Amino acid sequence: MTEAMEYDVVVLGGGPAGENIVDRTRAAGLTTALVESELVGGECSYWACVPSKALLRPALARAEARRVPGLAGAVAGPLDAEAVFAHRDYWTGNWNDDGQVDWIDSTGADLYRGHGRLYGIRKVAVTSPEGEHHVLSARHAVVVATGTRAVVPEVPGLAEARPWTSREATSAREVPGRLLIVGGSVVATEMATAWQALGSRVTLLVRGDGLLPRMEPFAGEMVAEALREAGAVVRTGVEVEAVERDGSTGPVTVVLAGGERLEGDELLVATGRAPRTEDIGLDTVGLTPGGWIGVDESCRVPGSDWLYAVGDVNHRALLTHQGKYQARIAGAAIAARAAGTGDIDTSRWGAHAATADTEAVPQAVFTDPEAAAVGLSLAEAERAGYRVRAVDHDMGKVSGAGLYAEGYQGRARMVVDLDREVLLGVTFVGAGAAELVHAATIAVVGEVPIDRLWHAVPAFPTISEVWLRLLEAYRG
């Protein structure tokens, strides 16, 4: 090992969460090193959020345009797949991270490319692609932000069949004629939407009884109905028993429990994520390699005064925006503790508490229709012991929705805490729903009383007028 370099903070992982730690600690005047083994910007920038939305935007825009009188005929043809791929490649920087590296440089942080491992207390060992070795020492904090990887289940023949994971699904350059998708959550439904629109014949195989199981049941039902109307096959309650594939590019066969065989040209497995912690030296600090890293409200590992974990790796809320939020919280906590003022506020909604991870997580699913939610579903609120009432409204009956698209299909629900008369959760399903959820997030986080929401007047004629209809339904 070379002589140790000392910093105030060392960050292991250069995805969105790691980048936000760099931003916050550098803003506080702390010296910071960032270690990244792949591309700076991480999974979100190159194989998840950004490329998937670049693939989905043309699909959703065409679907909406086909419902607008006077425009529908002009968009009756197929998508230009090559143009869609070029659009995606632009947004990923053609899988080149120069722009992200330039930003890191602009902050004054030092970037170390290579595989990083914890090397005991407050130390990280880095092996570069060229075989050089460095030891980075942290005066105040080491932050693990290594994220997650796609899980490929232990199904006979599956690994040998070289299935797509989310990475291949968002970076592929050819449209498969037949795409089999195993899974029913966000990656599965979004990629089913994108590739069906690009020309694949999609078959979605779901072990559970519906899609998007973490949302209100009607969200998955409406997305499934729309996928079927678009030509996809959606099958629920099915179990994959084995997978077969001969050759490197030949057809792939999925064998279901009971013996039914389905053939496709590609197979996407979207069945979950696992932490990237198997080879980052957790054993050197008394933690379990390959496991999730538990943290407190400030994202610090319990029992440690120096080790933090932000983003997917801590399993609090596996979403890019939540990882970035955690990094802002943790960065503020690291800076305050480094200053030695003792002014740390980890109370509910405190400056150094990632409270939103458990009470107000927003999520948007870019299917057709879009599904977006924040806070608790009705079932979750009831399980938590709240006395609640769910209020629903058909979004298609809002004037703004009818003007937005002919035959607009959508539904909204707010879950009201009857004892405090504040919102615990809100769900929207429909075109443009992703842009509605932030208003709901503010209402949930701010615990805005129903009586005050009555004075938040939505502009006419917008889809946001659904808020007025929900409040009218609640008040009777």
Beta strands, then each sheet from edge to edge (+ up, - down):
strand 1: 5-12
strand 2: 32-36
strand 3: 110-113
strand 4: 115-118
strand 5: 123-127
strand 6: 133-144
strand 7: 148-150
strand 8: 178-182
strand 9: 201-206
strand 10: 233-236
strand 11: 240-245
strand 12: 252-256
strand 13: 261-264
strand 14: 266-269
strand 15: 273-275
strand 16: 307-309
strand 17: 362-365
strand 18: 371-375
strand 19: 388-394
strand 20: 411-417
strand 21: 422-429
sheet 1: 3+ 2+ 1+ 6+ 5- 4+
sheet 2: 3+ 2+ 1+ 6+ 16+
sheet 3: 7+ 15-
sheet 4: 10+ 9+ 8+ 14+
sheet 5: 11+ 12- 13+
sheet 6: 17+ 18- 21+ 20- 19+
end
